[in-house]
Amino acid sequence: MLVTTTNTIEGRTIKQYLGLVSGETIMGANIIRDFMAGITDIIGGRASAYEQSLIEAKRIALEEMIQEAESMGANAVIGVDLDYETVGQGSMLMVSVSGTAIILE
């Protein structure tokens, strides 16, 4: 499945637009991760535990979107947009992704 943020794919023709597809995930933060991130904030550096959570949440949301596109018969998704938000006073991370499912010739 070809997935791109652009609205066209160079050298390819869009045969059919199938519609909007999306994927969402919400992941909770745990107390140990919050504690370690607090220490990182104080001493500096990267919060790798949070980075891993972001990567995992993005992967899950993209997989959901791709599965929806495949179920519609698409072979690509264009115009993909990723959004990151905190939910519940910052205790949870929400990642949502959407795009347009298409069939390429």
N, C-alpha and C positions, 0 to 999 in steps of 0.2 A: 504494500500500500504506500503510495507516494503521498507524503504530507508536507505541505509548504505554507508559509505565511503569505506568499504572493497570490495574486488573483488570476494569474495566467502561468502557464508552463511553457517556456520557450521551446519552440520546435514541435509542440504537440497541439492538437486540436481538441477542444472540449466538445464531445458528442452530445452529452446530456447533463443538465443540472438536476440533481436528485433531491436537494433540499439541505436544510440546516441539520448538522449533527453536533452533539456535545458530549462532554464527560465531566464529571465533578467528583471530587473527593474531599473529605474533611478528616484531618488527622489531629489527634489530641497530643499535646505536649505532656511529658511526665515531669515529676518533681526533680529527678536527678538531672535530666537534660536542662531544666530551667536553672538549677543550681550551678551547673557547669557553665552554662551560657553567661550567668551573672559574673562568675569569676573571670571568664574571657573578656567581658565588658570592662572589668576593673583593670586587668593586666594587659589587655590588648590581644589582638590576634583574631583568628577565624573561629567561629562557633561551628565546628565540624558536625556535631550532633544535629544541629538545626539544618545545616546544609544537606545532610543525608535525608532528613525528613522532607525537605523541599524537593529533592531529586525523586524520592519515592512517591510523593504525592503527585508530582508532574507526570511520572511514568504511568501511574494508575489512571489518571484523568485522560491521558492520551490513548491508553489502551481501550478505555470505555468508548471514546469517540470513534476510534478505528473500528471496533466491533460493531458499533451502530452503523457506520458507513458500509462495512462489509455486508451487513444484513440487508441493506438497501440495494446491493449489487454494485456499489461503487468500486473503482480501482484507484481513486485518488481523493484527497481532501485539500481544498485550496482555501486561502483567506483565513488561515488558522490564527486565533487570538488566545493568548494565555493570560489569565488574571489570577493574582494572588491576594488573599484577604485574610485578616485575622478575625476570628469569631469567638464570642464568649469572653470578653475582656482580655483577649490575647492568649487565651489558653488553648485555642485550636487554630489550625491553619486550614484554610479552604483554597483549593486550586480548582479553577474551572477553565475549560478549554472548549472552543467552538470553531466551526468552519463549515464550508459548503461541500457536501459530497457530490462528486461528479464521476462521469464515465469519460475517460480519454480514449481517442481513437488510436 
